[in-house]
Amino acid sequence: MDHSRGRGDGKRAERFFVELLRPGILSGCDEATADDLRAAAGLAFAHGLFLLVDARIRGHAAQLAAGLADGGYEATVRQQRLRHISYALFHERAERELLALFEAAGLPSVILKGSALSRDLHGEPHFRTSADVDLLVRPKDVPAVDAALCEAGYQRDNDQPLSFWMRRLHHAVYQHPDSRVPVEIHWNFSIPGFFNLDPAEIWDSVSLDGLRGHLEPSMALTLLLMHHHLHGCADLRTLVDLVWAFERHREELDSGRLRGRLVSTGLCVVAGIARLQAERLWGPQRWNVGGQGSRHALRARLLAFVAGSALRPGRRPRPRDRFLHALIHRAALDSPTRVLGSITKTLLPSAADLRALNGNDQSALPGYVRYFRWRLGGPIAGGEKKGVRRR
């Protein structure tokens, strides 16, 4: 999709694009031309937000009549829309198959993000696409989930013991040889040690219909804040999810309960960063759950500024962004103790970590060598999928 424009036109298209991302009635878009709409769709495609922006444009056809009149926009995006919807349908089918697999094994699970999040935020399952299928399971069920997936033909993308994986990360990745869709099995929302959130607290907020679960609103927002943090507070799509979620649940949300959870979990700085980022793009927000008027305010403002350049609508990801993400991963943690602890845990694995990784081999030096080969991305016995975070 070609959306190359002159500098002035590009800024204009960015303005329309940002407005289309905001929940509610559009403002200042009546003069949008077909070129503006095509360029906005191009930006949406680059940020993984094409289906949402396309739906917003079609849902406001009367207001955007001038830009849609010649049919140029529709001709440009029709094939892209069909491809995205087909991709979303393929993922939704994979979700259903996995839920059925876990139900047959008697294992409760919750779909995180994907079609479930799209349905919750937008009322439709196909306004948001994901690169993978994310499911939450209870930590005690992880071995049984692993066995069920392997029996169904799925393969885990690394050869480390599950007990070690569960100490270091919050999910494991699987893929079926006949499927294009990676599957992430989560037992928590984020890296162990970053935040103070026990899986038992998550499951206390899950309402089950049979063995299929759904998160209550304040826990769903906690998930989205942690997801924004995992993307270095520098992903426009995770910020858009948050803005829509706060708007969607504004009437039913117990703000006091959410604020209490953010304090106990350690998400006040992240919440403050997200609010400041949203206000920079869309003006004053009706949610205020952390990072303002508190001891976290200055740090939230500084980190919102640091991450701000990465959120510019016209900016493409760059290799050095990973260093920005690593900085924000630590600096955005509420507690200085957790900041230091996360660094220490990265450099100095505990004896329990080494036991989980090395099994019966208790030799100190080979154990550390094995650990640091994993940290640096080298194979331990069979290798690991590129791109999986190591903590």
N, C-alpha and C positions, 0 to 999 in steps of 0.2 A: 504494500500500500504506500504510494508515494505521497508524502506530506511535506516535501521541501518547499519552503516559502522564503520570501524576503524577510529581513529582520523585523520590520514593522508589522508585516502580516503575521509573522510567527508569534509575536507577542499578543496580537489580537486573538489568534487561534488558541493560545495558551489560556487567555482570559475566559474564552467560551468553554474550553475544556474543563477548567477548574469549576466554573459555575455549574456545568452539567453533572459534576460529581457530588454536588451538595444536595442533601435531602430537601424536599419541599418544592415550592414554586420557583421557577426560573426567574432571574432578574437580569435585565439588560441584554437579553439575547434576541430581541425582536429584529435587530438589524443584521443578524448573522447571515452570511452568504453561503452558497453551496461550497465554495472554496474553504470558508471557515469551518463548516461542518465536516468536510472531508479531512481537513488538517486535524481537527479535534479527534476524529475517529482514529487517525494515524497515531496521535499521541496516546490515545487510550489503548491501542494495540501494543505499543511499546511498553506500557506499564501494566499489562495484563488486566485491563479494565474495559476491554472493547464491548463486551455484551452489556454491561451496565450503561455505558455511554450511548450505545446504539439504542437500547431500550428507552432511555431518557429522551433521546431525539425523537423517536417515533411516538412516544407518549405525549410529547408536546408539539405535535405536528401543526396544530393551528397556530401556536405562537411562533413557530419556526417556518411558517409557510413560505416566506420569501426565499429562504435557503433551500427549501425542498421542492420548489415549484418546477424546476426544469428537469427533475428526475436524475440529475447528475450524482447526487449523494447516493441514492439507492443503487444505481448502476455500479458505483465504485465499491460499495461494501457488501453487496448481496452474497457473493461467494465467500467472503470472509465470515459473514454471519452464519452461513450454513456449516462451514467448517468448525466454527466455535461451538455451535449447538450440537453438532455430531460428537465433538470431543466431550462436551458436558454430559451428553446422554450415555456415552461409553463409560465415563466415570461413574455415573449414577447406577448403571447396571452392575459395575464392579462392586459398588457399595452394597447393593442388594444381595449379591452373591456372597459377600463376606459376612454380612449380618446373618444370612441363612446358615452359613457354615458354622458360625459361632453358636447360633441358636441350637443347631443339631447337636453340638457338643455341650450344651447347657452352660454357656459362658456369656454373661451380660457384657454389653459393649455400647459405646456411644460414638456416633459419627461426629468428628470435629471438623469444622470448616466445610469446604465442598458444597454439595447441593443442600445439606441441612442448614448451613449458615446462610446461603443464598435465599432459601425459603423463609428463614426466620427474619432476615433483614429486609427483603424485597418482595416477599409474597410469592416468589417464583423460584424454582430450583435451578434455573439455567442463566441467571444474571451474573454468575461468578464462576470462573473455572479455576481448577487447581492442578498443579503438576502431579499430585499423587492423591491417594485416598488415606485419610487420617482417621484412625479409630482408637478410642480410649478403652483400656481394659484394666481390671484390678491387678495390682502387682502380683498377688498370690496366684493369679491365673496365667501369668506370662508363660511358664513352661507348658501348660496345656494348650495355650494359643499357638505357641511355637510348634508343638506336635501336630495340631490340627492343620496348620498352614502347610507344614512339610508333607503331611500325608496327602494333602490336596494338590501337591506338586509345586508349591512355592519354595523359593530358595532365599535364605537370609544372605545379605550382601557382605557378611564378614564371618570370620571363623573364631572370634573370641568367645569365651564362655559367656552365657547369658548373665550369670551372676556378676561378672565383671562389667558387662555392658550396662546393667541396671544400676551399678554404683557410679558410673561415669556419665551416663547420658539419660535422656528422658524418653527415648523411642528406639526401636529397631526397624530396619527397612527390609522388606521382602519384595520379591517379584516373581511372577509366574512366567515360565519360558514362552508361553503362548499369548501373553498379555503385554501391552505397552505401558501398563499403569503400575508404578511403584506403590507399595502399601506400607504405610508407617503405622506401627503398633506402639501406642503411647501408654505409659504407666504414670506419667506426670506431664505437666505443661511446659516445663523448662528444665535446664541443666541443674542437677542436684548441687546445692550449695549457693546458687544465685538467690533464691527466694525461699521464704519459710512457708511452704505450702505442702502439707502432707496429703498423699493420695486419699487417705481416709476422709479428709475434709472435702475433697472434690466429690467423692462418692456420696457423702451425706447430702450434697446439693443436687444429686441426680434423681430425677423421677423416672421410674421404669414402667414401661408398657410391655409386660412379659419380660423379655430379656433385652429389649431395645430401650436405651436411655436417652434422656434429654436434660441438658444443664439448665438450672434456674438462671434468671437474667444476671444477677451480680456475679455468679461464677463464670458465666459466658463472657462477661466483660473482663474479668480477671484473665481468662484465657487469651482474649484479644490483646490486652495490654502486654502480656508476656510474649505473645507472638510478635508484636511491634518491637519489643526489646530484642528478641532473637534476631530480628532483621536490622539491628543497629539503630532503631528509631529513624531509619533512613529509607523506608519503603512506602511509597505513596499508597499502594493498595492496602497495606495493613492499617494505615491511618484512615483511609476511607471506610474500611470495615468498622473501625472504632466510632467514627462520627455517625454512621448510619445506625450502629447498635445503640448508642446513647439516645439518639432520636427515637428509634423504634421502641425502646423500653422506658422512655422518660416518665410516663405516667405510672407505670407499675413498679418502677425501680425504687427500692428502699435505699436512699442515698446514704443514710447514716450507717446502715449495715455494710454497704459497699466501702465507705470510707474506713470503717473499722477493719474490714478485711485487707484493704490496701496498706494500712498501717501495720497490721500484724504480719502481712506477707512480705512487706518491704518494697512496695510498688509505688510509693508516693512520688518519687522523682520521675519515674517513667510516666505516670499519669500527668504530672505537671508538664513534662516535655511534650506529650501528645496534645494536651490542651493548647499550649502555646503555638505548636505547629498548626493546629486546626484554626486558631484565631488568625494566624498570619495569612492563611489561604482563604478563609471564609468569613472572617470577622468574628465578633463576640459569640461565644458558645454558651449554651444554657446548662452545661454540666461543669461542675467544679468539684473534683473529688480528691485533689491532692496537689502538692507542689506550689501552692500559692499562699502567701501570708504565713509561711512556716519556715522552719530551719532548712527545708529542702529547696526553697524558692530560687535562691541564687544559682545553685547547681543546675536546677531545671532550666533556667534561662540560658545559662552558659552552654549547656549541652544541646538545647534546642537550636541555638545559634550555630554550633559546630555541625550539627546534622542538617541544618537548613538547606545548605547548597545541594545536598544529595536529593532533596525533595522537590527541586525545581522541575516543573512539568516537562520542559524541553530537554532536560539533562539525561544522558544515557549513563548506565553503570560503567564504572572504571575499575581497573585492577586494584588500584590503591584503596578502593572503598572498603576492602576487607580489613585494613588497618584501622579505619574509622570505626567499623563495627566492633572490632576487638576493644578499642578504647572505650566506646560507649557501653559495651557489655559490662565492664567493670565499674566505670565512673558513674553509671546510672543506678547502681545498687544503693539503697538507702543507708545501709550500715557500713561504716568504714571497716568494721571487723569482717564483714562478708567480702568486701573488696580485697582485703589482704588475704583472707582465707581462700578465695578463688584463685589468686595468684599462687599461693603456697601449694594448693592442691594440684595445680597444673604442673609445677616443677618437682614436687616431692610427693609421690603417691604413698598412701598409707600402707601399713603392713597388710591390712585387710584387702586393699586393692590388689596388692601383689599376690596374695594367696588366691584371690578369685581369678586372677589372670593366669597364674602359673600352676595351679593345681597342686600336685604332689611335689613338684620341684620347688624346694624352699631355698635354693641357692640365691644369695643376695645379689651378686653382680649379674648373673644371667637374667635374673628377674627384672632388674632395672634396665638392662639392655633391651629386653623384650618390650617393656613398657615404653621406652623412648622410641623404639622403632615404630610402635603404634602411634605415639604422639606425632612423629614426623611424617607419618603417612606411608611408611614402608610396610611390606608384607610381614606378617608374623608366622603364619603357616600357609595361608592361602590368599591373603589380600583382603581388600575392603573397597567398597564403592567410593569412587572419587566424589568429594563434596560433602561427605558426612562429617559433621562437626566433632572435634575431639576435645574433650574437657578433662 
